[in-house]
Each structure stands twice: as C-alpha cells, then as structure tokens.
C-alpha cells in the first residue's frame, strides 16, 4: 500500500488530523520528496523519514530526479506500507506523483492519494480572484509556454532560483511594460509569509525562493489583446465601423509589399550570419501591420457569421499537419524538392483541382506568377534537367526578339518567361531580384542628380557619374552589382 500525502503550503498544522496520524504511524515507512519545506522538516523531527534530496543532487536534470524518486518509493513499497509526502497538494505541480501512479498501476500496488492544501488556495485568497468568474491559468516558471498568453489571471509557480526569475521577468517584459504590476507571494501560510506588489521591471534575484509564486492579471497583451482591441474598434471607432472587405483590400496589398521591402533590407543570409537587429525592428513593425489586416478581415467575417480569427488559425494549423505527412505521418520526403512535390499533389487532391496549375492567382505580379507556374510544372518533371538547357533557351528567345519581322511584344514576353526560368534554376526569386535592381537604379540615378543637373550632359559624362555612384555605393575596396 502506498499513501501519497500532500503536506500543504506551510507547517504540519495545516495537514488534516487523519492524514497526520497515518504519517506518524511507526508501522509505515515515510519518504519525503524534499526536506526543504516546513512541514517535511517538522515531520522529520517527529519521526524517521527518508528524504529524496540526494537524488536531486545526483541527477543531471529534474526529469532524472523524478524518475529516481518514483523508483525509490516503489522499492520501499515492496518491503511494506509506505507513505510518500510532498509539499503542497499531491495533485498540483507534482510530476513524481504522476510517475508513481503509473508505476504502481503497472505493478498492481494499491495507491491512495490524500491531496492536501495547495498553495493555489492561498494565492486565490490573497489575490481575491474567483477562478470561475474570471478564469485562471497556472504556469511553471521553469517551462513557460511559447507563445505566452496572458489573457487570464495568471499564477507562475516554482520561481525557485534567480535564473528562473530572470527568465520569467524577461518573458513578461516582452509583452508588458516595465511598470506593469505583479504580486510576489512567498512562504504562504507560514509565519514568514510575504505578499509584495511591485512592477515587473523591478523583479530581482532577491524575490526568488523555493516557495515563491507570482500573480498578475494585466489587460490582455499580445494576440488575445489584439483580437479584443479590434472588436472594440469595430464597435466604437467611426472609421473602423465603416470599413468593408473591399475597402480594406488595398491596405492588405500595401502592407504585404511593405513587409517584403523590410525583409529584403535584411542581409541575404538572414536569419543566419550576424543578426541585423535594426532591420528586424522594421520587419517586426511591418509584420504587425500585416497581421492587423488578417485580424480585421477575420473580425468582419465573424460579424457575417462566417468564421473567426481562431478558425483561421486552426484552419492553417490543420493544413500544415495534413500537408506534412513526412513529419506528422509515415510518408518519407528527404529533400525540399520532394516536400514541395508532395505538397502540390496533396493540395490538388484536397481542392479537387484538375490541373496542378489551378489556383495560381492571375492577380500575382507577372514575374511571380510565371515563377509559380514553372515551379508547379517542375514538381512532375516538366523542367529542363540542367542549367545549360535553360541558358540555351534564353539565347534562343533573345534571337527571336531581334529577328526581322518578329512580333516583338510576344517574343519579349517569351524572353522574360525564359529569364524567370533561368532565375528559378539559379535559386533566385525573379520578383525580388528585379525589385533590388530597380532600387539600385533609383538610388544611383538620384546620386547622379545630386552631383548636378543632368541637362546638357553627354552620355559619356552621365556614364561617368553613374560609375561614380556605383563606386560610392560599394564603399572603399568594395564592388557594387
């Protein structure tokens, strides 16, 4: 028989009389998870106990220690009745109890749980929060989730070391202003109990401890806050109330292009190489503007009873799972090319398309559309096997443009299509490449103008200014495209 007993948040006087009687019974061996707790230390003064603190000291990771604790209790149970005593409630934040229940069930050993008082009971009492009325989430300070959502009153437990506290503080400061309030609750239920309200930015190493939790209930930041703000704007802002899907469409296009411009300003190897933090600040802002458009259109759709932004997120989550069977299923795809080919086939089956080329938007920029059509055709092998064939085709198309009597509009189109194919084989996005070249032309031409009026200059003189602009762009010892 194994008795798992919660020792409550403080001293033994918070443990029920019947559970205490059974813990003090000399016929039952007692194993305590740790002596670093008032009730456990008091119990050890009243009777022999076996501590598992040595397993924490020997283990390389907490999970190793937890496995060792469960094994130790099972070994003691083989010799006779045993009680396993843990701080707080045996059902809250106790990984060892879950392991022990599994092991006891597999071995056919009877196990009884006397949960005990949880630190959460005292946190709720001190904070005045009703978890049914307002909701509540409880997080482990050592394993904060990603993304961290603070849309509910939040308890962060096990803030037991300075390192954990600083990690928690930094995570909170990514979402909250430094002056946001947080409550530090330490040693609840004992004579040394402290409840301190301070700013998140003021959290320091001295606030960490074995029996420390944080409580905060901010206005929802991040994703949940954005969704709530959008809903309020639709109710209260005259401009936002007036918008429709059609009136917002141009903003969506503009924001998408601004994201692309910010991304193209990053180093070509990003996210590899040395991080361009200033560039990423711009990317972050532009992504936020684009995300607003997604949330805005989803809010309008929700008003029509069509779908919510959460359904949008769930839809793409499910799609990613379905179209990555090499990750979430049994399909093998060892190369990026195999992944893309499988993706296109799955998409064709899902959407009931008759052609691989169905669904490529006619509204795409011409270079991007050509690139996408060629890429899809290549997934079934309709492609030049080597770069030499593509280069030869570009030369052929150029010759046709220059041929006497050529229908030049058509032939130039064929030449551009062939150049897109060349870019694809070289791993270059033609749309981005042309935008970069256009940007360089604009920058250099302006530099030519800044050197003086271009009127009356010969082509040779303008060419010298152009070369000077290129040299200035490249910098000392460099070379510009």
FENFENZI-V847000 format. One record per residue. N is the residue number from 1. RES is the residue in one small letter. OMEGA is omega as a letter, one per 40 degrees, with the letter a starting at -180 (NA if undefined). D_LAST is the distance of its C-alpha to the last C-alpha in whole Angstrom. Layout:
n->(N	N)
res->(RES	RES)
omega->(OMEGA	OMEGA)
d_last->(D_LAST	D_LAST)
This chain:
n->(1	2	3	4	5	6	7	8	9	10	11	12	13	14	15	16	17	18	19	20	21	22	23	24	25	26	27	28	29	30	31	32	33	34	35	36	37	38	39	40	41	42	43	44	45	46	47	48	49	50	51	52	53	54	55	56	57	58	59	60	61	62	63	64	65	66	67	68	69	70	71	72	73	74	75	76	77	78	79	80	81	82	83	84	85	86	87	88	89	90	91	92	93	94	95	96	97	98	99	100	101	102	103	104	105	106	107	108	109	110	111	112	113	114	115	116	117	118	119	120	121	122	123	124	125	126	127	128	129	130	131	132	133	134	135	136	137	138	139	140	141	142	143	144	145	146	147	148	149	150	151	152	153	154	155	156	157	158	159	160	161	162	163	164	165	166	167	168	169	170	171	172	173	174	175	176	177	178	179	180	181	182	183	184	185	186	187	188	189	190	191	192	193	194	195	196	197	198	199	200	201	202	203	204	205	206	207	208	209	210	211	212	213	214	215	216	217	218	219	220	221	222	223	224	225	226	227	228	229	230	231	232	233	234	235	236	237	238	239	240	241	242	243	244	245	246	247	248	249	250	251	252	253	254	255	256	257	258	259	260	261	262	263	264	265	266	267	268	269	270	271	272	273	274	275	276	277	278	279	280	281	282	283	284	285	286	287	288	289	290	291	292	293	294	295	296	297	298	299	300	301	302	303	304	305	306	307	308	309	310	311	312	313	314	315	316	317	318	319	320	321	322	323	324	325	326	327	328	329	330	331	332	333	334	335	336	337	338	339	340	341	342	343	344	345	346	347	348	349	350	351	352	353	354	355	356	357	358	359	360	361	362	363	364	365	366	367	368	369	370	371	372	373	374	375	376	377	378	379	380	381	382	383	384	385	386	387	388	389	390	391	392	393	394	395	396	397	398	399	400	401	402	403	404	405	406	407	408	409	410	411	412	413	414	415	416	417	418	419	420	421	422	423	424	425	426	427	428	429	430	431	432	433	434	435	436	437	438	439	440	441	442	443	444	445	446	447	448	449	450	451	452	453	454	455	456	457	458	459	460	461	462	463	464	465	466	467	468	469	470	471	472	473	474	475	476	477	478	479	480	481)
res->(x	x	x	x	x	x	x	x	x	x	x	x	x	x	x	x	x	x	x	x	x	x	x	x	x	x	x	x	x	x	x	x	x	x	x	x	x	x	x	x	x	x	x	x	x	x	x	x	x	x	x	x	x	x	x	x	x	x	x	x	x	x	x	x	x	x	x	x	x	x	x	x	x	x	x	x	x	x	x	x	x	x	x	x	x	x	x	x	x	x	x	x	x	x	x	x	x	x	x	x	x	x	x	x	x	x	x	x	x	x	x	x	x	x	x	x	x	x	x	x	x	x	x	x	x	x	x	x	x	x	x	x	x	x	x	x	x	x	x	x	x	x	x	x	x	x	x	x	x	x	x	x	x	x	x	x	x	x	x	x	x	x	x	x	x	x	x	x	x	x	x	x	x	x	x	x	x	x	x	x	x	x	x	x	x	x	x	x	x	x	x	x	x	x	x	x	x	x	x	x	x	x	x	x	x	x	x	x	x	x	x	x	x	x	x	x	x	x	x	x	x	x	x	x	x	x	x	x	x	x	x	x	x	x	x	x	x	x	x	x	x	x	x	x	x	x	x	x	x	x	x	x	x	x	x	x	x	x	x	x	x	x	x	x	x	x	x	x	x	x	x	x	x	x	x	x	x	x	x	x	x	x	x	x	x	x	x	x	x	x	x	x	x	x	x	x	x	x	x	x	x	x	x	x	x	x	x	x	x	x	x	x	x	x	x	x	x	x	x	x	x	x	x	x	x	x	x	x	x	x	x	x	x	x	x	x	x	x	x	x	x	x	x	x	x	x	x	x	x	x	x	x	x	x	x	x	x	x	x	x	x	x	x	x	x	x	x	x	x	x	x	x	x	x	x	x	x	x	x	x	x	x	x	x	x	x	x	x	x	x	x	x	x	x	x	x	x	x	x	x	x	x	x	x	x	x	x	x	x	x	x	x	x	x	x	x	x	x	x	x	x	x	x	x	x	x	x	x	x	x	x	x	x	x	x	x	x	x	x	x	x	x	x	x	x	x	x	x	x	x	x	x	x	x	x	x	x	x	x	x	x	x	x	x	x	x	x	x	x	x	x	x	x	x	x	x	x	x	x	x	x)
omega->(i	i	i	a	i	a	a	a	a	a	a	a	i	i	a	a	a	i	i	i	a	i	a	a	a	a	a	i	a	i	i	a	i	i	i	a	a	a	i	i	i	i	a	i	a	a	i	i	i	a	i	i	i	i	i	a	a	a	i	a	a	a	i	i	a	i	i	i	i	i	i	a	i	i	i	a	i	a	a	a	a	i	i	a	a	i	i	i	i	a	a	i	a	i	a	a	i	i	a	i	i	a	a	i	a	a	a	a	i	a	i	a	i	a	a	a	i	i	i	i	a	i	a	i	a	a	a	a	i	a	i	a	a	a	a	i	a	a	i	a	a	a	i	a	i	e	i	a	a	a	i	i	a	i	i	a	i	i	a	i	i	a	i	a	a	i	i	a	a	i	i	a	i	a	a	i	a	a	i	a	i	i	i	a	a	i	a	i	a	a	a	a	i	i	a	i	a	i	i	a	a	i	a	a	a	a	i	i	a	a	a	i	i	i	i	i	a	i	a	i	i	a	a	i	i	a	i	i	a	i	i	i	i	i	a	a	a	a	a	i	a	a	i	i	a	a	a	a	a	i	i	i	a	a	i	i	i	i	i	i	i	i	a	i	i	i	a	a	a	e	i	i	a	a	i	a	i	i	a	i	i	i	i	a	a	i	i	i	i	i	i	i	i	a	a	a	i	i	i	i	i	i	i	a	a	i	i	i	i	i	i	a	a	i	a	i	i	i	i	i	a	a	i	i	i	i	a	a	a	a	i	i	a	a	i	i	i	i	a	i	i	i	a	i	i	i	i	i	a	a	i	a	i	a	i	a	i	i	i	a	i	a	i	i	a	a	a	a	i	i	a	i	i	a	i	i	a	a	i	i	i	a	i	a	a	a	a	i	i	i	i	i	i	i	i	a	i	i	i	i	a	a	i	i	a	i	a	i	i	a	i	i	i	i	i	i	i	i	i	i	i	i	a	i	i	a	a	i	a	a	i	a	a	i	i	i	i	i	i	i	a	a	a	a	i	i	i	a	a	i	i	a	i	a	i	i	i	i	i	i	i	i	i	i	i	a	i	i	i	a	i	i	a	a	a	i	a	i	a	i	NA)
d_last->(78	75	75	72	73	71	72	70	68	71	74	77	79	76	77	79	83	83	80	80	84	82	80	83	85	85	85	82	79	76	73	70	67	66	69	66	68	71	73	72	73	76	77	77	79	82	81	80	76	73	70	66	65	65	63	60	60	60	57	53	53	55	55	56	59	60	60	63	65	65	66	69	70	71	73	75	76	77	80	81	80	77	76	72	71	68	67	67	67	67	65	62	60	61	59	62	65	63	62	66	67	65	67	70	70	69	72	75	75	76	74	75	73	74	71	72	71	67	65	63	67	67	63	64	68	66	63	65	63	65	62	64	63	60	58	57	55	55	52	52	51	49	48	46	45	41	41	44	46	48	50	53	55	54	56	53	56	56	54	56	53	51	48	49	50	46	44	46	46	42	42	44	42	39	41	44	44	45	49	49	53	54	57	58	61	62	65	67	70	71	73	69	68	65	63	61	58	55	52	49	47	50	51	51	52	56	56	55	58	60	62	59	57	55	56	54	54	51	50	48	44	41	42	45	45	42	45	48	46	45	48	50	47	48	52	52	49	49	46	45	48	47	44	44	42	41	40	38	36	33	33	32	29	28	28	27	23	24	24	21	19	20	19	16	16	17	15	14	17	20	23	22	21	22	23	21	25	24	21	24	27	25	25	28	29	27	29	32	32	31	34	36	36	37	40	41	41	43	45	46	47	49	51	51	53	50	48	47	44	45	46	42	41	44	43	39	41	43	41	38	42	43	39	39	42	40	40	43	45	46	43	41	37	35	32	30	30	34	34	32	34	37	36	36	39	40	39	40	44	44	43	45	42	43	40	37	35	37	36	32	32	32	31	27	24	24	21	23	26	25	23	26	29	27	27	31	32	30	32	35	34	33	29	28	29	26	22	24	26	23	21	24	25	21	22	26	25	23	26	28	26	27	30	33	35	32	32	29	29	30	27	24	25	26	22	21	23	22	18	19	21	18	16	20	20	17	18	15	17	16	17	15	12	13	14	10	9	12	12	9	11	14	13	12	15	17	16	17	20	21	21	24	25	23	26	28	24	24	21	20	20	18	15	16	16	12	11	13	12	8	10	12	10	8	12	15	14	10	7	4	0)
